[in-house]
Amino acid sequence: MMSKFKNKEEFFDFSKLLLVIPLDDLIKLMNKYEIKLPLYVHRFLLKETIRPEVFEPKRYNTYTDELRFRLRGYDNFSIFLLEKMIGEYNLDFSLSRYKEMMLNLIFVNKEALVIRDKFFDELEQLKHNYTVDLEVMRYNEFYDHVQRMFYEQAGFLDGININDWDDDLLTSYTLGDLKALGAKYDVKIPRRINKGKLIEILVAKFKLSADETELLEMKSVLELEIYAKEKGFKISIDLKKTDMIEYMKFALGMYNTFPKDDFFDYHVPVFSDAEAVEGDLVEEEVEEVYIPEEIHDEVEEEAIPEPVKVPEEVEEEVLEEPVFEESFAEEFEEEKSQYIEEPMDEATPVKEVHDIEIPSDLPAEPSLADSNLLSAEEKELLDEKINLIIKKYYKKRRTRRIILTIVLVVVLAVGAWAAYTYLWPLINN
């Protein structure tokens, strides 16, 4: 521990006085001491910096039920979703809040980052070169300055461990979000893949040999899906959310990488009030003014009001889980994919069929309805798909019934009002 600070709480108080240092000078100093941070640290800092803006009560009340539902997983938002919130809702970005938390985080983790005490000594010297004014900057401009300070840790995708991209986390994403996330990393995610691409993914996932790959090529798509499921890997040619993440891992060469654990200690104060910070800076300036002894008694010390405490998070409304599709466009795409096959990749060979004589004595084509032709695994997979189709059918029918009920109630109300306005004068006469 540095001799200047008895504990980390003392540094937390002191770090507010360092916010007058311009961002460029802070970056130069970090480069001088070769301090670089993993992107998952930036995700944490950005998430806590904009949290008061995201959950500001007036703004929160304007959100749709769907967005409120997705915000239940706010702590699992990746950098992409956080930046999307900033852009779509024009959120203010507090540079001073970000810098304060970053400096506190660096101090708490200085042993793990191997940072010398001289770095903090130079920070203190820089503080005396600037006035009380706090720097203001939009997020895009800020990130253009700092992105060279961060690096993506192997085994992490958009600031999140690849093993954490599960169904719960993906609840906060739409299919469109995942396609846009892929585009951010130059990966074009299709809605469906063909058999050849599915085999490529399986080969990369399980490090299969040439002989094993040849055996897979002899299987049908259904058999390939069963093969993957038996090995604990669920994937389908119709890419759902988890399948899209698997496709990104494949495209980015992230299979068989083992991410290191996040070793950072995140126990630091989050998002100080900007007005309170400015008050601390002014107080520091006043304390350094020399007051002669003969007039010291005449100076009345002004009572400094306690800084207003900002709640760490606005308590979210307790909402019943809304019944909705991700969007009508996504529902249309999903339905269409069941009936219209997307074109295969150019690499997939297509066999041309010419005039071929078909022997008349061939047996009739076997029907999938014959249960003797299917294995237990095939039956189970088919049952899953059939159950999914049935659930979607009943969900649509329930939605249509609700809409028809609402329309009927409105029509009856309008009819009753029309009858009332017509009959009321007659009754009075």
N, C-alpha and C positions, 0 to 999 in steps of 0.2 A: 504494500500500500504506500502511496506517495506520502512523504512527510507533511506536505502542505494540507492534506485532507485526512482527518481522523477516520472518516468512514465515507461510504459512497453517497450518503444523504447530503453531506457537505458539498460534494461535487455537484449533485443535482441542483442545489441552490446556486452554486457558482456558475453552472453552465448557462443560466439565463443571461448572465452578463456577457457571454461570448457570442450572443446572437447578432451583435453589431458587426461582426467580421463578415465581409462580403463572401458570397459563395465561391467566387473564383479564387480568392486567397485561401479559403479553406481547402479547396481541391488541390491547389498547389502544395500546401503543407502536407496533405495526405499522400500525394505522389512522392514528395521528398522522403517521407518515412515508409514508402511502399505499402500503404494501407489500402487494401482492396477488400470488398465485401461481397459475399454470395448474393445472388438475386433474391433468394428467399428472405434475406434481411430487408431488402428494398420492399418486398411485398408486405412484410410486417409494418414497416415504417409508413408506407403509403396507406395501408388499411387503417391504421390508427390516426393518421393525419386527417383523412377525410371523413372519419366516422361521425364527428359532430355535424358535418354538413349532410351526410346521407340520412341520418336519423333526426334532423332538425324537424320539430313537430309540424310546422306549416307545410313544409315540403313533403314530409312523410304522408300527410293526409291527402296529398294529390296523387299518390301512387295507386296503380290498379291493384286489385286483389291478387292478381298473378304475381306482380313484382313484390308485394309484401310477403307472399308465400316464399318466393325465391330468396328474399333477404333474411329469412330464418337461417340460412346457411352462410351469412355474410362473412363469418370468420374463416370460411373455406374458400372465399373468392380468390381466384388467381389474379395475377397482374393484369391480364387481359380484361377481366370483368370489372376490376377497380377502375381501370382507365376508361372503360366503356361508360361507367356511371358518371365519371367526371365530364366526358364529352356530351353525353345525351342530356344531362341535367345541369350543365354549365356550373359545376360545383366550384366554389372558391378553393384555391390551394394555399394553405398557410405554410410558407417557406420557413418562417421562424419556428413553427411547431415541429416541422420535419427536422430542422437542424438541431434543435434542442434534444429531441429523442435520439437522433443519430449520435451526437456527442456523448450522451449518457450511456448509450449502448456500447460505444467504443470503450468508454472508461470501465464499465462493468466487465467487459470481455478482454481487457488489455493484456492479461497474461496469456490467454488462448491465442490472441492475435500477435503476440510478441511485440508489443509496442513499448518503446522506451519512455521514461519519464520526461525526457527533453521535449517530446512532442507536446505535452500538456504545458510545459514551461513556455514554449513558443506561442501556444495559443493565448496564454495570459498576456504575453508581450504584444501580440497583435491586437488584443482588445483595446489597448490604450491609443491606438492609431486612428480610431473612428469615433464618430458621434453617436448619439442615442438612436438615430433613425434606424428603423428596421427595414430590411430589403423586402420588396414585393415582386413576385414573379408568377407568371402563369405556369401550369404544370408542364406543358409541352416544351416551353423554353427552358424550364428547370431540367427536364430529363435530357435535353440535348447537351447540357453542360455536364451532367453527372454520370451519364451512362458508361463512360470509360472507367468509372470507379467500381463497377460491378461486373461480376462474371457468373455464368450459369454453371452451377455445380453439376458434375456428372451424375446422371440418374435423376435429375429434376427436370420437370416440364413446366415452364412458365412460373417458376418459383415454388412448385409443389412437388413433393416426392412422387415418382411415377407409381409407386405402390399405393398411394393414397387416392388415386383417381378411381373411386368406386361409385356404386349407384347412389349412395347418400350425397357425395360431393356433386355428382352430375345432376342432381335435382335442381340445382341453381342455374343450369345451362339449358338453352334450347338447342335444337339441331342446327339452327342457323348460327348460334354462338360457336358451336364446335367447328363448323366449316370455316368461320372467320378466324378462329384460333389456329386452325391448320394453315390458313393463308398467311397469318403472321409469321409462321416458320416455313413459308414457301412449300407447303404440302397441300395439294389439291385433293380433298377428301370426296370420293364419289358416294352416291347414295347406295349403289350396289356394286359388288365386285363379281368377276367371273371365276370359274373353277381354277384357272391357271394362277390367278392372283392369290386365291385362298391357299393353294399348295405352296406358293412362295412364302406366305406368312407362316404356315406350319413348319416349313423347312427352317426358316430363320428362328422361330420360337424354340424348336426342339433340337436344333443343330443336327438335322438329319443327313445321313450319308446319301451318296448317289443311288445306291441300291434301294434304300428306304424311300427315296423320292420317287423312284420308278414304280414302286408298289403303290404309292399314293395316287399316281397318275391313272392307275387302273380302276380306282374307286369312283363311285358317283359322288355328287355334291352332298347328298344326304349321308352317305357313308363317311365322307370326310368330316362332316359336322359331328357325327357320332364318335369318330376316331378322336377328334379334339376334345369332346366332352369326357370321354373315358380317361384322357390324360389330364383332366382338371382344367381344361381351357375351353371356355364356351365362346364360340364365334359363329357367325352366320354370314351368308353372302349378302343378305339385306342388312346393311350396317345400321345398327341402333347406336345409342350413345356410347355404351362400353365398347362396342365394336369399332366405333370411330377413333376412340383413344388407342385401341390396339393397332389400328391402321397407322396412326401417327407414330406410335412407338416403332413400328416396322419401317416406315418411311424415313425416320430420323436415325435408324440404326441403334435403337435404345434397348433392344432385346439382350438379355444376358449381361446387363450392366447392374451393378449392385451399389446403389447410392449410399454415401456415408451419412451417418446420423447428423442431424442438426445439433451442433454443440453449443449454440449461443444461449446465453442467459438473458431472457427478455424481461426480467423484473426491474423495469424502469418506469418512472412516472410517464403517463401518456397525456398528450394534448393540453398544455397549459393555456390559460386564457391570454390572448394577445395583449389586452389592456393591462392585465396584471404584470406581464413581462415588461411592458414599457414603463410601468410604475416602478418596478424593481430597478430598471436601468436609470431612471431619473433619480431615484433614491441613492443609488451608488454615486452618481455625479454630485449630488448635494453633500454626501458624506465627505467628499474629497475637498470641499471648499474650506479655506482657512478662515476662521472667525476669531478676531482679537479677543483677548481675555477680558479687557475692560468693558466690552459691549456684549459679552457672551450671555450675561444674565438678562439682558434686555431682549434677547431673541427668544421668542415663544416657539416652542416645538409644536409643529402642526401634527395633529393626530392623523396617522396614515391609515386609511380604511383597509380592512382585511380584503384580500382579493376574492372576488366572487367565485365560488366553486362551480365548475361546469360538470354536469353529470357525465360519467364516462360513456353512457349509452342511454338514449331515450328508450324507455320501456316500450316494447312493441305491443301492439294490440293483440289480444288473444283472438285469433281468427279460426273459424272452422275451416278445415281444409277445403278450398274451393274446388268445384267440379268444372274443369275446363280442359280443352285440348291445348297443346303448346301454341298453336296458332292455326288458323284455317289453312294457310298456305302449306304448313308442314304436314297437316292431316291429309291435304290433297296429294302432296308428294308421296306420303307413306302409302296411301290407298292405291295411287297410280302404279307404284312400284310392284304391287302384287299382280297386276294384270299386264303391264307393259314392260318388257325387258329393256333395260338400257343397252346401248351398243357395247359390244365387247371391246377390250383393248385391241390396238392394232397388231400387237404381237401374237394374238390368238389366231391360230390357223383356222380357216373356214373351208370345209370340204364342199366342192360343188357336186350337185346331184344331177346326173344326166338320165337319159332313158335307160332304166334298169328293169329287166324282166324279173318280176316277183313270182316265184313258184306258187302254184295254187294249192299245194298240199301243206303249206306252212300252218302250224297251229295258230289259233287266234291269239292276239296280243294279251298277255296276262293283265288282269285288272288289279289296281292297288286295293280294291275293296276286298280281295281274297286275303283274309288274315293269315293263311298258311304261308304266304310268300314273304311275310315281314318278320324280322327278328324282334325280340323284346325291346331292344334299344330303338329300332326304327319305329315300332309302335309308340313308344314313349315320346319320341321326338315329334311324330305326327300328331299325337294327342295334344302336345303342348301348343303346336301351331293351330290346330282346330279350336282348342279352348280360347286362344287369343283372338281368333276371328269371331267366335261367338260372343266373347266379352265386348269386343268393339261394336258388334251389331246391337247388343242390348244397350250399350252406352249411348249410341246414336239414337236408338228408338226412344230412350228416356229423355234425351235432350229435345227431340222433336215433340214429345208429349208435353214437356214443360212449355215450349214455345207456343204450341197450339192452345194450351190452357190459358196462357197470358193473353193471347190474341182474342180468345173467346170472352174472357173477363172484360177486356177493353171494349169489345163490340157490344156486349150486354150493357155495360155502363153507359156507353154513348147512346144506345137505344133507349135506355131508361130515362136519361136526361132529355132526349128529344121528345119522348112521350110526356114527360113532366111539363116541359115548356109549352107543349101544344095544348094539353088538357087544363092546365092551371087557369088560364084566362076564361075558358068555358065554364069551369066550376064557379068561379067568382061571379060570372054574369048570371 
